[in-house]
Amino acid sequence: MNEQSLSVREAIIGRRSIKKFNGQPVDREDLMNIINDAVWAPNHKNREPWRLVVASEENLEKIQNVLRDTTIPNWQTLSNEEVANKMQKFTTPGAYVFVVVPEDVRQKQRLEDYGAASTFIQNIQLLAWDYGIGSCWKTPDFLDDPKFRDKLGVQHGERIISMLQLGYFDELPKAKERKKAKEIVTFFGETNQEEDQED
Ligand SMILES: Cc1cc2nc3c(=O)[nH]c(=O)nc-3n(C[C@H](O)[C@H](O)[C@H](O)COP(=O)(O)O)c2cc1C
């Protein structure tokens, strides 16, 4: 059991996307515990429209090789140092979670499934944060590359919607400001003039 325990609010407002990891691996057991809790995400008709391809511990090197072959096709012509530099963004995370959703032919269901899987991903990110594990949801173009999909065992009718990089970090990035509630809320039945008068 994780010793830390942030409140829901603390986790939501304190989480940052982590893009610089320190190379420390993430334990498979921690990942599985996080995923076991994250599945309690809302999803219509309990379709649970997700499956995960995870790489951690001894499988990290294998996924890094796939990422190298995919993103640096000419890597064999480069020096070890050049390859290592280009690969840094892929070699420092401590684990990878690829989130795969079914692509329902019906638009409503497909959007619902993407929405549900997004809440599932947010759960993973918040629960990981509570373990002191940072993460970043990434959507590089190669997620749709047929060769990459094939290497991950993604089937026709499925889509990888997220490459989640997870890991430990030394620096907390600054918060990116968000709009305040009053900037995005319109109270039904009230005009702007009425709102101004209330101030
Ligand atoms: C659907 C989605 C796709 C994203 N894709 C990327 C990405 O490809 N590369 C990246 O660096 N960050 C990506 N992000 C992370 C955002 O950049 C990050 O959430 C945003 O800058 C706000 O920062 P914060 O999460 O620390 O508040 C993505 C986030 C979402 C929700």
The ligand as a Gaussian input file, in Angstrom:
#p B3LYP/6-31G(d) Opt

LIG

0 1
 C       -4.527000      14.563000     -25.060000
 C       -3.204000      15.108000     -24.596000
 C       -2.103000      15.014000     -25.413000
 C       -0.860000      15.502000     -24.993000
 N        0.221000      15.354000     -25.825000
 C        1.426000      15.796000     -25.419000
 C        2.570000      15.598000     -26.247000
 O        2.491000      14.989000     -27.310000
 N        3.760000      16.070000     -25.811000
 C        3.877000      16.726000     -24.610000
 O        4.986000      17.156000     -24.273000
 N        2.813000      16.904000     -23.780000
 C        1.601000      16.459000     -24.149000
 N        0.508000      16.605000     -23.313000
 C        0.692000      17.208000     -21.976000
 C        0.361000      18.678000     -21.984000
 O        1.382000      19.376000     -22.655000
 C        0.231000      19.186000     -20.536000
 O       -0.808000      18.514000     -19.888000
 C       -0.065000      20.679000     -20.511000
 O        1.073000      21.382000     -20.922000
 C       -0.457000      21.178000     -19.123000
 O        0.591000      20.918000     -18.215000
 P        0.274000      20.206000     -16.829000
 O       -0.260000      18.835000     -17.163000
 O        1.590000      20.149000     -16.105000
 O       -0.722000      21.047000     -16.098000
 C       -0.732000      16.130000     -23.711000
 C       -1.861000      16.194000     -22.880000
 C       -3.082000      15.695000     -23.306000
 C       -4.269000      15.774000     -22.379000

